[in-house]
Amino acid sequence: MDNFGPVILIEVVLIFGGVLLFAWWQLRDLKKEREKDLKKREKNQSH
């Protein structure tokens, strides 16, 4: 195997996709936590 170009390209695409997926997952989780925190504050203020 003298030509590693396609293999390197596939690895780069997989790594980049994994990073994007991880970032999306973290932002989604952060949004859920903010909404949960907001509901908790509203509940505490109403009492």
Secondary structure by P-SEA (a helix, b strand, c coil): cccaaaaaaaaaaaaaaaaaaaaaaaaaaaaaaaaaaaaaaaaaaac
